[in-house]
Amino acid sequence: MDKKKMTLAELQGKKDRGEKITMITAYDYPSARLVDEVGMDMILVGDSLGMVVLGYDSTVPVTMEEMIHHCKAVSRAVTAGFIVGDMPFLSYQASVDRAIENAGRFIKEAACDAVKLEGGSDMAPVVEAIVKAGIPVCAHIGLTPQTATMLSGFKVQGKNAESARAQVKSAKDLEEAGAFMIVMECIPDLVAARITDGLRIPTIGIGAGNHCDGQVLVYHDLVGLFERFTPKFVKQYVNLSPLIKEALLQYKIEVEKSIFPTKEHAFSMTPEEAAKI
């Protein structure tokens, strides 16, 4: 029996009932299918794909076309999870009209259920405009990778009282602008708790402690497929890279030694037919 499609109302209901929301990234059909089969509430097609799938040094080079391409693959695999498409750098900052147009592409072309964008109080007008256009928006505060250079690198945000107050204000402003959810990245757990308790809408943490209404991790971090670096907030549940390397090496050896393929892996014909060639 097919699982029921996750909705905005059910996500809000989970916060209201004190139930945790589960979210993970996925960037392609096979990973999205596995994520959906285990019953994950939300699937984020994050612009982090630029680093873990496309090999960029940051999320900044990721384009709208790349995001739409990967979102389409994910949406073809998912039947129940709520899909959020990540708006890439400069797809929403230049103008409100451009932001609405690009947000609309995630819904119309890629069959996403919502979009996510980074930024604090300064992004509230953009969030409000996209929401008024009929597109659900998940906000993202704290460490915002697209503008990490302005934040002096990938550093924890809200570590002092002034910075923490700015994060609290941003969360409130984004909620008032119509965001249905807020992702908080690399924020001290006490600040994240304060924000979560002060909002009606759900919060999702990534490096923001356990008091958030839910959590998100990058698929490749969780299963050990990204080896360039491992953030402090990541828990690796399995390390697949050594297993995959071992399988690839065994294949290479068997081909070189003519061990593979065997008759079991080949197609045959009768000697009589072969004689006619």
VOBA-1610 file (N, C-alpha, C; in pm, whole numbers, padded with zeros to 5 digits, always signed):
BEGIN
Met+00085-00120+00000Met+00000+00000+00000Met+00088+00125+00000Asp+00058+00219-00089Asp+00136+00341-00098Asp+00119+00426+00028Lys+00230+00489+00067Lys+00225+00577+00183Lys+00159+00709+00144Lys+00097+00771+00242Lys+00029+00898+00220Lys+00131+01009+00198Lys+00103+01098+00103Lys+00191+01209+00072Lys+00198+01307+00189Met+00320+01343+00227Met+00340+01441+00333Met+00296+01579+00285Thr+00232+01655+00374Thr+00179+01786+00339Thr+00228+01892+00436Leu+00207+02017+00400Leu+00240+02128+00490Leu+00163+02117+00621Ala+00036+02081+00612Ala-00047+02070+00731Ala+00004+01962+00825Glu+00048+01850+00769Glu+00099+01741+00852Glu+00234+01778+00915Leu+00318+01850+00842Leu+00445+01895+00897Leu+00422+01989+01016Gln+00328+02080+00998Gln+00294+02170+01109Gln+00233+02092+01225Gly+00151+01993+01191Gly+00089+01911+01293Gly+00192+01835+01375Lys+00301+01793+01312Lys+00406+01722+01386Lys+00469+01813+01491Lys+00491+01939+01456Lys+00543+02033+01557Lys+00441+02051+01668Asp+00316+02073+01629Asp+00212+02098+01730Asp+00197+01981+01826Arg+00221+01860+01777Arg+00208+01739+01861Arg+00339+01701+01930Gly+00445+01778+01903Gly+00573+01748+01963Gly+00645+01630+01901Glu+00612+01598+01775Glu+00676+01487+01704Glu+00790+01540+01617Lys+00902+01472+01618Lys+01018+01516+01541Lys+00997+01496+01391Ile+01051+01589+01312Ile+01044+01584+01166Ile+01178+01535+01112Thr+01173+01440+01020Thr+01296+01385+00962Thr+01316+01438+00821Met+01440+01480+00794Met+01473+01536+00663Met+01614+01494+00625Ile+01633+01463+00498Ile+01766+01430+00447Ile+01775+01477+00303Thr+01898+01503+00258Thr+01917+01542+00119Thr+01913+01419+00028Ala+01881+01441-00095Ala+01893+01341-00201Ala+01910+01417-00331Tyr+01991+01362-00421Tyr+02025+01434-00543Tyr+01998+01356-00671Asp+01953+01229-00657Asp+01932+01148-00776Asp+01822+01046-00750Tyr+01783+00974-00855Tyr+01672+00880-00846Tyr+01697+00767-00746Pro+01812+00696-00753Pro+01829+00582-00661Pro+01835+00621-00514Ser+01905+00730-00482Ser+01912+00770-00340Ser+01777+00822-00293Ala+01706+00895-00378Ala+01574+00946-00339Ala+01475+00832-00317Arg+01486+00727-00399Arg+01396+00613-00382Arg+01420+00545-00248Leu+01546+00528-00210Leu+01578+00467-00081Leu+01529+00554+00035Val+01552+00683+00025Val+01508+00777+00129Val+01357+00771+00146Asp+01286+00767+00034Asp+01139+00765+00041Asp+01087+00633+00095Glu+01155+00524+00061Glu+01110+00392+00105Glu+01119+00374+00256Val+01214+00442+00321Val+01224+00430+00467Val+01129+00525+00539Gly+01057+00608+00462Gly+00956+00694+00523Gly+01005+00827+00574Met+01112+00882+00515Met+01160+01014+00556Met+01051+01117+00528Asp+01030+01209+00623Asp+00924+01310+00606Asp+00954+01404+00491Met+01080+01449+00483Met+01115+01552+00385Met+01245+01516+00314Ile+01251+01552+00186Ile+01372+01533+00106Ile+01415+01670+00054Leu+01536+01709+00090Leu+01590+01836+00042Leu+01685+01810-00073Val+01653+01863-00188Val+01748+01861-00300Val+01833+01986-00284Gly+01938+01972-00204Gly+02017+02087-00164Gly+02120+02128-00267Asp+02157+02257-00264Asp+02264+02301-00353Asp+02399+02247-00307Ser+02399+02176-00193Ser+02519+02105-00149Ser+02559+01999-00251Leu+02470+01967-00343Leu+02505+01874-00451Leu+02624+01926-00530Gly+02643+02057-00529Gly+02757+02114-00600Gly+02888+02060-00549Met+02896+02037-00418Met+03019+01988-00357Met+03026+01835-00355Val+02916+01770-00316Val+02921+01625-00294Val+02895+01543-00420Val+02833+01603-00522Val+02804+01530-00645Val+02881+01587-00765Leu+02888+01719-00775Leu+02948+01781-00893Leu+03094+01819-00874Gly+03145+01814-00751Gly+03287+01837-00728Gly+03331+01982-00720Tyr+03236+02076-00707Tyr+03274+02216-00689Tyr+03336+02236-00549Asp+03406+02346-00532Asp+03466+02378-00402Asp+03366+02438-00304Ser+03252+02485-00356Ser+03149+02543-00271Ser+03014+02528-00342Thr+02910+02581-00280Thr+02778+02576-00343Thr+02757+02691-00442Val+02844+02788-00440Val+02824+02910-00520Val+02811+02884-00670Pro+02890+02796-00733Pro+02880+02779-00878Pro+02753+02709-00926Val+02676+02648-00837Val+02560+02570-00878Val+02459+02659-00952Thr+02408+02608-01064Thr+02315+02685-01147Thr+02171+02638-01129Met+02079+02718-01180Met+01938+02678-01179Met+01918+02552-01262Glu+01984+02544-01376Glu+01967+02426-01462Glu+02013+02299-01393Glu+02122+02308-01319Glu+02171+02191-01245Glu+02072+02152-01135Met+02017+02251-01066Met+01921+02222-00959Met+01793+02161-01015Ile+01743+02215-01124Ile+01621+02162-01185Ile+01644+02018-01232His+01759+01994-01292His+01793+01860-01341His+01787+01757-01228His+01850+01788-01116His+01853+01694-01004His+01718+01684-00933Cys+01647+01795-00925Cys+01513+01791-00864Cys+01418+01703-00944Lys+01428+01707-01075Lys+01344+01622-01159Lys+01370+01475-01131Ala+01498+01439-01117Ala+01534+01300-01090Ala+01477+01255-00956Val+01488+01340-00856Val+01436+01307-00723Val+01285+01294-00725Ser+01216+01386-00789Ser+01070+01384-00789Ser+01014+01261-00860Arg+01090+01207-00955Arg+01046+01085-01023Arg+01051+00963-00930Ala+01131+00972-00825Ala+01147+00859-00734Ala+01057+00866-00612Val+01011+00985-00577Val+00943+01005-00448Val+00792+01004-00465Thr+00727+00930-00377Thr+00580+00926-00377Thr+00520+00985-00250Ala+00593+00980-00139Ala+00537+01021-00011Ala+00607+01141+00051Gly+00739+01148+00039Gly+00814+01254+00104Gly+00786+01392+00047Phe+00800+01494+00130Phe+00780+01634+00091Phe+00912+01685+00034Ile+00912+01723-00094Ile+01035+01760-00165Ile+01057+01911-00162Val+01175+01950-00117Val+01212+02092-00112Val+01331+02115-00205Gly+01316+02206-00300Gly+01424+02240-00392Gly+01500+02362-00342Asp+01631+02353-00341Asp+01716+02460-00290Asp+01745+02562-00399Met+01709+02687-00376Met+01735+02791-00475Met+01882+02829-00471Pro+01954+02818-00584Pro+02098+02844-00584Pro+02132+02992-00577Phe+02258+03017-00555Phe+02310+03153-00541Phe+02275+03239-00661Leu+02224+03358-00634Leu+02184+03459-00732Leu+02058+03423-00810Ser+01986+03320-00767Ser+01859+03288-00833Ser+01743+03364-00768Tyr+01767+03428-00655Tyr+01660+03499-00584Tyr+01703+03633-00524Gln+01834+03663-00528Gln+01882+03786-00465Gln+01870+03910-00554Ala+01873+03891-00686Ala+01881+04005-00777Ala+01754+04089-00778Ser+01638+04024-00782Ser+01511+04096-00782Ser+01400+04003-00737Val+01292+04062-00689Val+01177+03983-00644Val+01116+03909-00762Asp+01103+03976-00875Asp+01044+03912-00993Asp+01125+03790-01036Arg+01257+03804-01035Arg+01344+03692-01073Arg+01330+03578-00972Ala+01318+03615-00846Ala+01304+03514-00741Ala+01175+03434-00760Ile+01066+03502-00789Ile+00938+03433-00811Ile+00946+03343-00933Glu+01004+03395-01040Glu+01016+03316-01163Glu+01095+03188-01139Asn+01209+03200-01072Asn+01293+03083-01048Asn+01230+02987-00948Ala+01164+03041-00847Ala+01094+02954-00752Ala+00986+02875-00824Gly+00919+02940-00916Gly+00814+02875-00992Gly+00865+02759-01075Arg+00987+02766-01122Arg+01045+02658-01203Arg+01058+02529-01121Phe+01092+02544-00992Phe+01103+02427-00906Phe+00970+02355-00893Ile+00862+02432-00894Ile+00728+02373-00879Ile+00678+02320-01014Lys+00686+02403-01118Lys+00628+02366-01249Lys+00710+02262-01323Glu+00842+02279-01327Glu+00927+02191-01407Glu+00976+02068-01330Ala+01006+02088-01202Ala+01072+01982-01126Ala+00982+01912-01026Ala+00855+01953-01018Ala+00757+01888-00931Ala+00797+01889-00784Cys+00868+01993-00740Cys+00897+02008-00598Cys+00772+02056-00526Asp+00769+02036-00395Asp+00656+02082-00314Asp+00681+02219-00255Ala+00806+02261-00248Ala+00842+02390-00188Ala+00984+02424-00230Val+01026+02545-00199Val+01164+02588-00223Val+01228+02631-00091Lys+01360+02633-00089Lys+01435+02683+00026Lys+01529+02792-00021Leu+01544+02895+00059Leu+01641+02999+00029Leu+01710+03045+00156Glu+01833+03094+00139Glu+01915+03135+00252Glu+01899+03284+00280Gly+01919+03320+00406Gly+01920+03461+00442Gly+01832+03492+00560Gly+01862+03602+00629Gly+01787+03643+00747Gly+01680+03744+00717Ser+01672+03846+00802Ser+01565+03946+00790Ser+01565+04016+00655Asp+01683+04031+00595Asp+01692+04097+00465Asp+01621+04022+00354Met+01601+03891+00374Met+01533+03810+00274Met+01383+03799+00299Ala+01334+03857+00406Ala+01192+03848+00438Ala+01102+03900+00326Pro+01133+04014+00263Pro+01048+04060+00152Pro+01043+03962+00036Val+01154+03896+00008Val+01158+03798-00101Val+01072+03677-00066Val+01085+03630+00059Val+01003+03519+00105Val+00856+03553+00094Glu+00821+03672+00137Glu+00680+03715+00134Glu+00626+03717-00009Ala+00706+03765-00103Ala+00662+03774-00242Ala+00643+03635-00302Ile+00736+03544-00275Ile+00724+03408-00329Ile+00603+03337-00270Val+00581+03355-00141Val+00466+03293-00076Val+00335+03348-00133Lys+00331+03479-00155Lys+00211+03540-00213Lys+00184+03488-00354Ala+00289+03443-00421Ala+00273+03386-00555Ala+00222+03242-00548Gly+00208+03191-00427Gly+00152+03056-00410Gly+00255+02946-00397Ile+00378+02982-00362Ile+00487+02884-00352Ile+00535+02877-00209Pro+00528+02762-00143Pro+00576+02749-00005Pro+00727+02770+00003Val+00771+02839+00109Val+00912+02870+00126Val+00963+02821+00261Cys+01073+02747+00256Cys+01148+02710+00376Cys+01267+02806+00384Ala+01281+02875+00496Ala+01392+02969+00513Ala+01514+02898+00570His+01629+02966+00568His+01755+02906+00613His+01840+03016+00676Ile+01865+03004+00808Ile+01944+03105+00879Ile+02066+03039+00945Gly+02145+03121+01014Gly+02268+03073+01075Gly+02380+03077+00974Leu+02454+02966+00964Leu+02555+02955+00860Leu+02485+02938+00726Thr+02508+03031+00637Thr+02446+03026+00504Thr+02559+03006+00402Pro+02578+02882+00355Pro+02695+02849+00273Pro+02713+02936+00149Gln+02603+02982+00089Gln+02617+03062-00032Gln+02691+03194-00006Thr+02680+03244+00117Thr+02746+03370+00152Thr+02848+03349+00263Ala+02910+03232+00265Ala+03007+03199+00370Ala+03126+03295+00370Thr+03162+03347+00253Thr+03274+03441+00246Thr+03247+03565+00330Met+03124+03615+00325Met+03087+03732+00404Met+03084+03700+00554Leu+03067+03572+00585Leu+03063+03530+00725Leu+03202+03487+00773Ser+03304+03515+00691Ser+03443+03478+00722Ser+03464+03328+00729Gly+03392+03256+00645Gly+03411+03112+00637Gly+03297+03033+00699Phe+03315+02903+00702Phe+03213+02813+00755Phe+03223+02808+00907Lys+03165+02908+00971Lys+03176+02922+01116Lys+03040+02924+01183Val+03039+02884+01310Val+02916+02887+01389Val+02867+03032+01401Gln+02737+03052+01386Gln+02677+03184+01395Gln+02595+03196+01525Gly+02583+03318+01576Gly+02504+03340+01697Gly+02577+03304+01825Lys+02710+03313+01825Lys+02787+03270+01942Lys+02792+03376+02052Asn+02765+03503+02019Asn+02757+03606+02123Asn+02617+03664+02127Ala+02589+03744+02228Ala+02453+03792+02251Ala+02399+03872+02131Glu+02482+03959+02075Glu+02437+04043+01964Glu+02404+03958+01841Ser+02493+03865+01809Ser+02471+03778+01694Ser+02351+03687+01717Ala+02335+03640+01840Ala+02222+03553+01872Ala+02090+03627+01858Arg+02088+03752+01903Arg+01965+03832+01890Arg+01930+03852+01743Ala+02031+03867+01658Ala+02007+03884+01515Ala+01945+03758+01456Gln+01990+03641+01501Gln+01932+03516+01452Gln+01787+03501+01497Val+01760+03538+01623Val+01623+03531+01675Val+01532+03624+01595Lys+01580+03746+01568Lys+01501+03842+01491Lys+01477+03793+01350Ser+01579+03737+01288Ser+01563+03686+01152Ser+01457+03578+01147Ala+01460+03487+01244Ala+01361+03379+01247Ala+01220+03435+01259Lys+01202+03533+01345Lys+01069+03594+01362Lys+01025+03665+01235Asp+01115+03739+01174Asp+01081+03813+01052Asp+01045+03718+00938Leu+01117+03607+00927Leu+01090+03511+00821Leu+00957+03439+00844Glu+00926+03410+00969Glu+00796+03351+01000Glu+00683+03447+00963Glu+00699+03573+01000Glu+00597+03673+00967Glu+00585+03692+00817Ala+00692+03670+00743Ala+00690+03685+00597Ala+00618+03569+00530Gly+00594+03462+00605Gly+00517+03350+00549Gly+00592+03220+00532Ala+00719+03214+00576Ala+00793+03087+00567Ala+00719+02980+00647Phe+00711+02858+00593Phe+00642+02750+00663Phe+00735+02672+00754Met+00869+02696+00740Met+00968+02623+00816Met+01100+02698+00808Ile+01186+02678+00908Ile+01318+02742+00906Ile+01426+02639+00937Val+01524+02629+00846Val+01644+02549+00871Val+01744+02637+00945Met+01802+02584+01052Met+01903+02657+01130Met+02033+02578+01124Glu+02136+02637+01065Glu+02263+02567+01047Glu+02372+02628+01132Cys+02441+02545+01207Cys+02556+02586+01289Cys+02522+02704+01379Ile+02423+02682+01464Ile+02380+02779+01565Ile+02392+02711+01702Pro+02442+02778+01806Pro+02449+02715+01937Pro+02314+02659+01980Asp+02316+02545+02048Asp+02191+02476+02080Asp+02095+02560+02164Leu+02149+02644+02253Leu+02061+02727+02336Leu+01990+02834+02253Val+02061+02887+02153Val+01998+02986+02063Val+01892+02918+01978Ala+01923+02798+01927Ala+01827+02723+01847Ala+01703+02688+01929Ala+01723+02655+02057Ala+01611+02624+02145Ala+01523+02746+02165Arg+01586+02860+02184Arg+01511+02986+02202Arg+01428+03017+02078Ile+01486+02999+01961Ile+01414+03026+01837Ile+01299+02927+01820Thr+01326+02800+01842Thr+01224+02695+01826Thr+01105+02720+01917Asp+01132+02756+02042Asp+01024+02780+02139Asp+00944+02905+02106Gly+01008+02999+02035Gly+00942+03126+02006Gly+00867+03129+01874Leu+00876+03022+01795Leu+00810+03020+01665Leu+00691+02926+01664Arg+00593+02961+01584Arg+00480+02871+01562Arg+00516+02765+01459Ile+00598+02802+01361Ile+00635+02710+01253Ile+00750+02620+01297Pro+00768+02504+01231Pro+00875+02411+01268Pro+01015+02464+01235Thr+01112+02418+01313Thr+01253+02443+01285Thr+01323+02311+01256Ile+01419+02316+01165Ile+01500+02198+01131Ile+01645+02233+01159Gly+01711+02150+01237Gly+01848+02179+01273Gly+01949+02099+01194Ile+02064+02162+01168Ile+02182+02093+01116Ile+02300+02159+01186Gly+02347+02094+01290Gly+02446+02155+01376Gly+02383+02260+01466Ala+02259+02236+01510Ala+02188+02332+01595Ala+02127+02265+01718Gly+02175+02147+01751Gly+02130+02081+01873Gly+02002+02002+01857Asn+01960+01941+01966Asn+01848+01847+01965Asn+01713+01909+01997His+01710+02038+02027His+01583+02099+02065His+01500+02143+01945Cys+01560+02137+01825Cys+01485+02174+01704Cys+01370+02076+01683Asp+01275+02118+01599Asp+01159+02031+01571Asp+01194+01915+01480Gly+01309+01921+01415Gly+01353+01813+01329Gly+01500+01829+01296Gln+01553+01736+01218Gln+01695+01739+01181Gln+01709+01710+01033Val+01819+01761+00974Val+01854+01730+00837Val+02003+01698+00830Leu+02039+01600+00748Leu+02179+01571+00719Leu+02194+01548+00568Val+02317+01561+00522Val+02347+01533+00382Val+02363+01382+00365Tyr+02292+01326+00269Tyr+02293+01182+00242Tyr+02434+01126+00234His+02521+01191+00159His+02655+01140+00137His+02739+01144+00264Asp+02711+01237+00353Asp+02779+01240+00483Asp+02733+01124+00570Leu+02604+01101+00572Leu+02545+00999+00658Leu+02593+00859+00621Val+02610+00831+00492Val+02646+00695+00449Val+02794+00682+00411Gly+02873+00787+00435Gly+03017+00777+00413Gly+03062+00779+00269Leu+02997+00861+00187Leu+03034+00870+00045Leu+03105+01001+00011Phe+03122+01089+00111Phe+03191+01216+00086Phe+03309+01224+00182Glu+03431+01222+00126Glu+03550+01208+00209Glu+03636+01334+00217Arg+03595+01442+00150Arg+03679+01562+00150Arg+03688+01624+00289Phe+03578+01627+00361Phe+03578+01674+00500Phe+03450+01627+00567Thr+03452+01622+00701Thr+03334+01580+00777Thr+03304+01685+00883Pro+03193+01760+00870Pro+03159+01860+00969Pro+03137+01798+01107Lys+03158+01876+01212Lys+03142+01831+01350Lys+03003+01775+01376Phe+02899+01835+01310Phe+02762+01797+01340Phe+02716+01668+01270Val+02802+01610+01187Val+02763+01491+01111Val+02783+01365+01194Lys+02685+01276+01190Lys+02700+01140+01240Lys+02700+01047+01121Gln+02808+00971+01105Gln+02819+00877+00994Gln+02764+00741+01040Tyr+02651+00702+00982Tyr+02584+00579+01024Tyr+02642+00455+00958Val+02706+00473+00845Val+02775+00363+00777Val+02881+00425+00688Asn+02991+00355+00666Asn+03098+00407+00581Asn+03107+00320+00455Leu+03038+00363+00350Leu+03028+00282+00228Leu+03150+00294+00137Ser+03226+00401+00148Ser+03336+00424+00054Ser+03436+00307+00050Pro+03484+00255+00163Pro+03578+00142+00156Pro+03516+00018+00092Leu+03387-00007+00118Leu+03321-00123+00059Leu+03311-00110-00093Ile+03279+00009-00139Ile+03267+00033-00282Ile+03405+00022-00350Lys+03506+00079-00286Lys+03641+00070-00342Lys+03686-00076-00351Glu+03656-00154-00248Glu+03692-00295-00248Glu+03625-00369-00363Ala+03497-00342-00386Ala+03424-00406-00495Ala+03482-00365-00631Leu+03513-00238-00647Leu+03570-00190-00773Leu+03706-00252-00800Leu+03788-00262-00695Leu+03920-00321-00711Leu+03910-00469-00749Gln+03816-00540-00686Gln+03797-00682-00716Gln+03753-00701-00861Tyr+03663-00613-00907Tyr+03620-00617-01048Tyr+03739-00596-01142Lys+03822-00496-01110Lys+03939-00465-01193Lys+04031-00586-01202Ile+04058-00650-01088Ile+04146-00766-01085Ile+04089-00881-01166Glu+03960-00907-01150Glu+03897-01019-01221Glu+03895-00999-01372Val+03877-00877-01415Val+03881-00850-01559Val+04023-00871-01612Glu+04120-00818-01541Glu+04259-00829-01585Glu+04306-00974-01590Lys+04253-01059-01502Lys+04293-01200-01496Lys+04195-01293-01569Ser+04103-01233-01645Ser+04003-01309-01721Ser+03917-01401-01633Ile+03896-01361-01510Ile+03807-01434-01419Ile+03662-01395-01445Phe+03641-01270-01479Phe+03507-01219-01513Phe+03510-01167-01656Pro+03408-01193-01736Pro+03285-01268-01703Pro+03301-01419-01724Thr+03217-01494-01654Thr+03211-01639-01674Thr+03093-01670-01767Lys+03071-01798-01793Lys+02957-01838-01875Lys+02825-01794-01812Glu+02827-01787-01681Glu+02707-01744-01607Glu+02663-01604-01648His+02758-01522-01690His+02729-01382-01724His+02726-01358-01874Ala+02728-01466-01954Ala+02732-01451-02099Ala+02608-01512-02164Phe+02584-01474-02288Phe+02473-01528-02366Phe+02529-01631-02465Ser+02460-01741-02481Ser+02514-01850-02564Ser+02427-01875-02687Met+02481-01950-02780Met+02406-01996-02896Met+02453-02138-02927Thr+02377-02210-03003Thr+02413-02349-03034Thr+02531-02353-03131Pro+02610-02459-03124Pro+02721-02473-03220Pro+02672-02469-03365Glu+02551-02523-03389Glu+02496-02523-03525Glu+02475-02381-03576Glu+02422-02297-03490Glu+02400-02158-03530Glu+02532-02086-03546Ala+02626-02117-03457Ala+02756-02053-03466Ala+02826-02089-03597Ala+02803-02211-03644Ala+02866-02256-03768Ala+02817-02180-03889Lys+02702-02121-03881Lys+02644-02047-03993Lys+02701-01905-04007Ile+02777-01861-03908Ile+02827-01724-03911Ile+02933-01707-04021
//
